[in-house]
């Protein structure tokens, strides 16, 4: 963190959102389909599919190993960016390298609408519509609709948790075999010990998170009756969820809400694997990917995926 320039640690505000978006786009450039295909290592296709009733079409980026045959399990993935930044393409090089190729895994990355231009439930409904379409077209995509993992990171991890709850309760989608939640943004109330302890610390703290929740929830922000689909930490029933992987840093705002979510899954009789990486801040594995702790975190996620999929990791 000390090696980063000062702008990387600037707190998000409604006034500097445009500048923050420009900086994020520069730091996480959007690869082309040709670049993602990596000289034939992967098959990549951009799809425009029907959105929720009354909503626009949803863009999905579908990728799979180029040499894979048969119906593949699929990771249905939501990118991070505080609900206000990021895109479905920039997360794929890492996912394809770390998980798709070693595990023979297809990936569908969702380009959901961003806040504050679109408030809840718009982005979540985009994700849900894309999930239903993906499973409904499993045969033509060459995927196994009964082997779906829902995943995401940061704000995308929060969307993944919300989508899993919504999918469970509506009962119109697949029965996922797992959910992969990387440092998920789950609790709009920001009243945990870690949210207060880490205020002003790291790349993303309590003040930036508050701006993100306000942008996403709009007039619903702060309401006591906010549904769990908007902020999953508010869920009172976490039964019936698939095996869950949660990891978070010990030195970040989301630590305690993530630990509490895993604990609530256990209390509901569910299966959750929780990792709290010591000394790690939000996004540590992207900032310092070669650090020993980042390598251990990647290995732990990959091993969990291999167990859920029942597949060994290919070198």
C-alpha positions in Angstrom: 0.0 0.0 0.0 2.8 2.4 0.8 4.1 2.0 -2.8 0.8 3.2 -4.3 0.4 6.9 -5.3 -1.8 9.1 -3.2 -4.7 9.1 -5.7 -5.2 5.3 -5.2 -6.0 6.0 -1.5 -8.4 8.9 -2.2 -11.8 8.4 -0.6 -14.8 8.0 -2.9 -17.3 10.9 -2.8 -20.3 11.7 -5.0 -18.3 14.7 -6.3 -15.3 12.7 -7.4 -17.1 9.7 -8.8 -16.5 10.7 -12.4 -12.7 11.0 -11.8 -12.7 7.8 -9.8 -14.4 6.0 -12.7 -11.8 7.3 -15.2 -9.0 6.2 -12.9 -10.6 2.8 -12.4 -11.0 2.3 -16.2 -7.4 3.2 -16.7 -6.2 0.8 -14.0 -8.5 -2.0 -15.1 -8.5 -1.7 -18.9 -11.2 -3.6 -20.8 -9.6 -6.4 -22.9 -11.0 -7.2 -26.3 -12.5 -10.6 -27.2 -9.4 -11.2 -29.3 -7.2 -10.6 -26.3 -9.3 -12.8 -24.1 -9.2 -15.7 -26.6 -5.4 -15.7 -26.1 -4.5 -17.3 -29.5 -7.2 -19.9 -29.2 -6.7 -20.9 -25.6 -10.3 -19.8 -24.9 -13.5 -19.4 -26.8 -15.1 -16.1 -26.0 -18.5 -14.7 -27.0 -20.4 -11.6 -26.1 -24.1 -12.2 -25.7 -27.1 -9.8 -25.4 -29.9 -11.5 -23.7 -33.4 -10.4 -22.5 -33.5 -8.6 -19.2 -36.1 -8.6 -16.5 -39.6 -7.6 -17.5 -39.6 -3.9 -18.4 -35.8 -3.8 -18.3 -33.1 -3.5 -21.0 -31.2 -6.4 -22.4 -28.3 -7.7 -20.4 -24.8 -8.3 -21.8 -23.1 -11.5 -20.8 -19.5 -12.4 -21.7 -19.2 -16.2 -22.1 -15.9 -18.0 -22.1 -14.6 -21.5 -21.9 -11.3 -23.3 -22.5 -10.7 -23.7 -26.3 -9.9 -27.4 -26.1 -12.8 -28.3 -23.7 -15.4 -30.8 -24.9 -18.8 -31.8 -23.5 -20.9 -29.9 -21.0 -18.8 -27.8 -18.6 -19.7 -26.6 -15.2 -20.1 -22.8 -15.1 -19.1 -20.0 -12.9 -21.7 -17.2 -13.1 -19.7 -14.1 -12.0 -20.4 -10.5 -10.9 -17.5 -8.0 -11.0 -16.5 -5.6 -8.3 -16.3 -1.9 -8.3 -18.6 -0.6 -5.5 -21.7 -1.0 -7.7 -20.5 2.1 -9.6 -17.4 1.0 -11.5 -15.9 -2.0 -13.2 -17.0 -4.1 -16.1 -17.6 -7.8 -17.1 -14.5 -8.0 -19.3 -11.6 -6.8 -17.1 -12.1 -9.5 -14.5 -11.8 -12.3 -17.1 -8.1 -12.6 -17.8 -7.4 -13.6 -14.1 -10.5 -15.9 -13.9 -9.6 -17.7 -17.1 -6.0 -18.1 -16.1 -6.6 -19.1 -12.5 -9.8 -21.2 -12.7 -11.2 -21.7 -16.2 -8.2 -23.4 -17.8 -7.0 -25.4 -14.7 -10.4 -26.6 -13.8 -12.1 -27.0 -17.2 -14.7 -24.4 -16.1 -16.9 -22.2 -18.3 -17.4 -18.6 -17.1 -20.3 -16.2 -17.6 -19.5 -12.6 -16.5 -22.4 -10.2 -16.2 -22.4 -6.6 -17.3 -25.0 -5.4 -14.9 -26.2 -1.8 -14.8 -24.3 0.5 -12.5 -25.3 2.9 -9.7 -26.2 5.7 -9.2 -27.7 5.7 -12.7 -29.5 2.5 -11.8 -30.6 1.8 -8.2 -31.6 -1.5 -6.5 -33.2 -3.7 -7.7 -32.1 -3.0 -11.3 -28.6 -4.4 -11.1 -29.7 -7.5 -9.2 -32.6 -8.1 -11.7 -30.0 -7.9 -14.5 -28.0 -10.6 -12.8 -31.1 -12.8 -12.2 -32.3 -12.4 -15.8 -28.9 -13.4 -17.1 -28.7 -16.4 -14.8 -32.1 -17.7 -16.0 -31.1 -17.2 -19.6 -27.8 -18.9 -19.1 -29.3 -22.0 -17.6 -32.2 -22.0 -20.1 -29.7 -22.1 -23.0 -27.3 -24.6 -21.3 -27.3 -27.0 -24.2 -26.4 -24.5 -26.9 -23.7 -23.0 -24.6 -22.3 -26.4 -23.9 -22.7 -26.0 -20.1 -24.2 -28.2 -17.4 -27.2 -26.2 -16.0 -27.1 -28.4 -12.9 -23.5 -27.5 -12.1 -23.6 -23.7 -11.6 -21.5 -21.7 -9.1 -22.5 -18.2 -8.4 -19.6 -15.9 -7.5 -18.3 -12.4 -7.3 -15.9 -10.1 -5.6 -16.5 -7.0 -3.3 -19.7 -5.4 -4.5 -20.0 -8.2 -7.0 -19.7 -10.6 -4.1 -22.6 -8.8 -2.4 -24.6 -9.2 -5.6 -23.7 -12.9 -5.8 -24.9 -13.4 -2.2 -28.1 -11.5 -3.0 -28.6 -13.4 -6.2 -28.3 -16.7 -4.4 -30.9 -15.7 -1.9 -33.3 -14.4 -4.6 -32.8 -17.5 -6.7 -33.5 -19.7 -3.7 -36.7 -17.8 -2.8 -38.1 -17.3 -6.3 -37.4 -20.9 -7.2 -37.3 -20.2 -10.9 -33.6 -20.8 -11.5 -30.9 -23.5 -11.0 -29.9 -25.1 -7.7 -26.3 -23.9 -7.5 -23.6 -26.2 -6.3 -21.7 -23.4 -4.6 -21.3 -19.7 -4.1 -17.9 -18.0 -4.1 -17.8 -14.7 -2.2 -14.6 -12.8 -2.2 -14.6 -10.0 0.3 -18.3 -9.4 -0.3 -20.0 -6.1 0.4 -23.0 -7.3 2.5 -24.1 -4.8 5.1 -25.4 -1.3 4.4 -25.5 -0.3 8.1 -21.7 -0.1 8.5 -21.9 -0.5 12.2 -19.5 -3.5 12.8 -16.3 -3.1 14.8 -14.2 -3.6 11.7 -16.1 -0.8 9.8 -15.3 1.6 12.6 -11.8 0.2 13.4 -10.7 0.5 9.8 -12.2 3.9 9.1 -9.6 5.9 7.2 -7.4 2.8 6.7 -6.7 1.0 3.4 -7.9 1.6 -0.1 -11.6 1.2 0.6 -13.0 2.2 4.0 -16.3 3.0 5.7 -16.8 6.4 4.1 -16.3 5.0 0.5 -18.6 2.1 1.3 -21.3 4.5 2.6 -21.1 6.4 -0.8 -21.5 3.1 -2.6 -24.5 2.0 -0.6 -26.2 5.4 -1.0 -25.6 5.2 -4.8 -27.0 1.7 -5.0 -30.0 2.0 -2.7 -31.1 5.6 -3.4 -34.1 6.5 -1.3 -34.1 3.1 0.3 -30.7 3.9 2.0 -31.0 3.6 5.8 -34.5 2.2 5.9 -35.0 -0.4 8.6 -37.2 -2.6 6.4 -34.6 -3.0 3.6 -34.9 -6.5 2.1 -32.1 -9.0 2.3 -31.9 -9.0 -1.5 -30.7 -5.4 -1.3 -28.2 -6.0 1.6 -27.6 -9.7 2.3 -26.4 -9.1 5.9 -30.0 -8.3 6.7 -31.1 -11.8 5.9 -32.8 -13.6 8.8 -32.9 -17.0 7.0 -29.8 -18.4 5.5 -31.0 -22.0 5.3 -31.0 -23.8 2.0 -27.9 -22.1 0.6 -25.3 -24.0 -1.4 -21.8 -24.7 0.0 -20.2 -21.2 0.4 -16.7 -19.9 0.3 -16.0 -16.5 1.9 -12.7 -14.8 2.2 -11.7 -11.4 3.5 -8.8 -9.5 5.0 -8.3 -9.0 8.7 -7.5 -5.3 8.0 -10.6 -4.3 6.0 -14.0 -2.8 6.5 -15.9 -5.9 5.5 -14.1 -8.3 7.9 -16.8 -8.6 10.6 -19.8 -8.6 8.3 -18.2 -11.4 6.3 -17.4 -13.4 9.4 -21.0 -12.9 10.6 -22.4 -14.1 7.3 -20.4 -17.3 7.5 -21.5 -17.8 11.2 -25.2 -17.3 10.2 -24.9 -19.9 7.5 -23.4 -22.4 10.1 -26.2 -21.5 12.5 -28.7 -22.3 9.8 -27.1 -25.7 9.3 -25.3 -24.8 6.1 -21.7 -25.3 4.8 -19.4 -22.3 4.8 -15.6 -22.2 4.4 -14.2 -18.9 5.9 -10.8 -17.5 5.4 -9.7 -14.3 7.2 -6.3 -13.4 5.7 -4.1 -11.8 8.4 -3.0 -8.3 7.7 -4.7 -8.2 4.3 -6.5 -5.1 3.2 -9.4 -4.8 0.6 -8.1 -5.9 -2.8 -4.7 -7.1 -1.5 -4.4 -9.9 -4.0 -4.9 -7.5 -6.9 -2.5 -4.9 -5.6 0.2 -7.4 -4.6 -0.5 -10.6 -6.6 3.0 -12.1 -6.1 3.0 -11.7 -2.3 3.0 -15.0 -0.4 -0.4 -14.2 1.2 -2.0 -13.5 -2.2 -0.6 -16.8 -3.6 -2.1 -18.6 -0.6 -5.4 -17.0 -1.0 -5.6 -17.9 -4.7 -4.6 -21.5 -3.9 -7.3 -21.8 -1.2 -10.0 -20.5 -3.6 -8.9 -22.8 -6.4 -8.8 -25.8 -4.1 -12.4 -25.1 -2.8 -13.6 -24.9 -6.4 -11.9 -28.2 -7.3 -13.6 -29.9 -4.3 -17.0 -28.4 -5.2 -16.6 -29.4 -8.8 -15.0 -32.8 -8.1 -12.2 -32.0 -10.4 -8.5 -32.0 -10.0 -6.5 -28.9 -10.9 -4.7 -29.2 -14.3 -1.2 -27.8 -14.4 
